[in-house]
Amino acid sequence: MLLTLMRHGLAERFQGDDASRTLTDTGRSIVWDVVRGLKMGGWLPGAVVCSPLVRSMQTAELVIEHYPGLPIEVLGNVVKAGPELLRELGERELVDPLIIGHEPALSGLAARLIGADGLMAFEEASVACFRLDDLPPRRPAELIFFAPPSFALAARK
């Protein structure tokens, strides 16, 4: 099974209502290019799971533009990216899910998946893909790839 983590794209500055912050034009462009590049490389998620915050849902919509018909699930609230989220995804029996979320939760989850302490830094639009045995995993996952936003520059060529 593959599990992919993606941080939402670059969003507007915080001005009092974090939940409704939208992606900037630059954020949209980078997410578009990162996903296009990953698709060109053969990456294929089986489902998209995102938080209910606007920037996360907008990022999910850009993924869906590249993969029409891909199932999308919006979580009821912002769930910490940890064992409880992995257990919930396992119960939903999703195949090769892409989780679109936020920092610092994604960094901690990525590190825990590979059995490391600390954080695996996710800039906006960064993507990491892991191979694991099950959800939740019973042993450390294998990191398949990590694509920072600079990956988008290569996708534009």
C-alpha atoms as one frame of an Amber mdcrd trajectory, in Angstrom:
protein
   0.000   0.000   0.000   1.151   3.524  -0.731   0.429   6.482   1.515   1.207
   9.961   0.239   1.393  13.094   2.362   1.116  16.566   0.862   1.148  19.936
   2.505  -1.367  22.396   1.084  -0.106  25.063  -1.301   1.055  28.547  -0.378
  -1.863  30.417   1.210  -2.743  34.006   1.995  -1.204  35.537   5.089  -2.992
  34.890   8.367  -5.362  37.793   9.100  -7.624  36.482  11.820  -9.545  33.611
  10.197  -7.156  30.743   9.605  -9.835  28.321   8.388 -10.823  30.428   5.368
  -7.348  31.321   4.076  -7.200  30.613   0.343  -4.327  29.607  -1.899  -2.424
  32.398  -3.596  -2.018  32.376  -7.373   1.588  31.280  -6.838   0.412  28.549
  -4.473  -2.041  27.244  -7.055   0.568  27.297  -9.791   3.136  25.384  -7.750
   0.643  22.731  -6.619  -0.516  22.320 -10.225   3.052  21.857 -11.460   4.093
  19.507  -8.639   1.106  17.227  -9.222   1.595  17.355 -13.002   5.244  16.369
 -12.582   4.369  13.515 -10.238   1.714  12.287 -12.649   4.234  12.387 -15.503
   6.493  10.250 -13.298   3.763   7.626 -12.858   2.400   8.582  -9.416  -1.250
   7.595  -9.033  -3.107   8.122  -5.757  -6.182   6.028  -5.109  -8.123   8.617
  -3.091  -7.692  12.115  -1.695  -8.303  12.939   1.962  -8.079  16.562   3.075
  -8.819  18.747   6.044 -11.880  21.028   5.918  -9.734  24.184   5.802 -10.154
  26.079   2.531  -6.487  25.931   1.487  -6.436  22.162   1.942  -9.661  21.671
  -0.032  -8.368  23.936  -2.827  -5.179  21.879  -2.997  -7.304  18.722  -3.234
  -9.324  20.265  -6.071  -6.107  20.885  -8.032  -5.126  17.229  -7.567  -8.576
  16.158  -8.798  -8.118  18.266 -11.940  -5.202  15.994 -12.831  -7.067  12.832
 -11.792 -10.767  13.298 -12.649 -13.038  10.890 -10.845 -10.613  10.251  -7.993
 -12.579   9.851  -4.743 -12.198  12.744  -2.331 -13.024  12.750   1.362 -13.085
  15.934   3.404 -12.521  15.231   7.077 -15.104  16.655   9.465 -12.466  18.597
  11.358  -8.731  19.183  11.366  -7.456  15.876  12.677  -3.934  15.651  13.982
  -1.895  13.670  11.494  -0.982  10.796  13.754  -1.980   7.290  14.770  -5.660
   8.208  15.115  -5.799   9.494  11.527  -4.012   6.387  10.225  -6.434   4.175
  12.145  -9.396   6.119  10.716  -8.058   5.765   7.170  -7.568   2.043   7.734
 -11.186   1.727   8.838 -12.310   3.509   5.664 -10.370   0.935   3.629  -8.979
   3.552   1.248  -6.522   2.361  -1.375  -3.274   4.347  -1.755  -4.613   7.541
  -0.146  -3.152  11.012  -0.525  -3.516  13.028   2.678  -3.458  16.809   2.230
  -2.783  18.555   5.490  -0.879  21.052   7.548   2.294  21.638   9.489   3.670
  20.649  11.912   1.488  17.538  11.944   2.672  16.238   8.553   6.352  16.557
   9.485   5.829  14.544  12.642   3.747  11.894  10.890   6.305  11.495   8.094
   9.124  10.995  10.594   7.090   8.501  12.640   6.174   6.524   9.517   9.848
   5.776   8.829  10.604   5.141  12.492  12.554   8.360  13.063  12.407  10.939
  15.817  11.899  14.600  15.016  10.391  16.176  11.956  10.632  15.820   8.180
  10.138  19.423   7.046   7.317  20.035   4.590   7.293  23.345   2.746   4.008
  24.268   1.100   3.200  21.826  -1.750   5.820  19.274  -0.640   4.870  15.641
  -1.234   6.220  12.453   0.365   5.174   8.949  -0.638   5.615   5.885   1.580
   5.151   2.163   1.088   3.658   0.493   4.149   2.177  -2.814   5.134  -1.200
  -1.602   6.361  -3.074   1.299   7.943  -2.083   1.859  10.638   1.341   0.365
   9.816   2.729  -2.433  11.970   6.366  -1.630  11.116   8.283   1.353   9.705
   7.358   2.451   6.207   9.701   2.817   3.256  10.091   6.341   1.872   9.538
   6.038  -1.894  10.042   9.697  -2.801  10.051  13.206  -1.402   9.210  16.056
  -3.784   9.751  19.594  -2.451   8.128  22.540  -4.269  11.298  23.056  -6.323
  10.161  19.871  -8.074   7.629  22.136  -9.808  10.416  23.919 -11.676  11.471
  20.644 -13.303   7.840  19.905 -14.208   7.572  23.200 -16.112  10.257  22.163
 -18.592
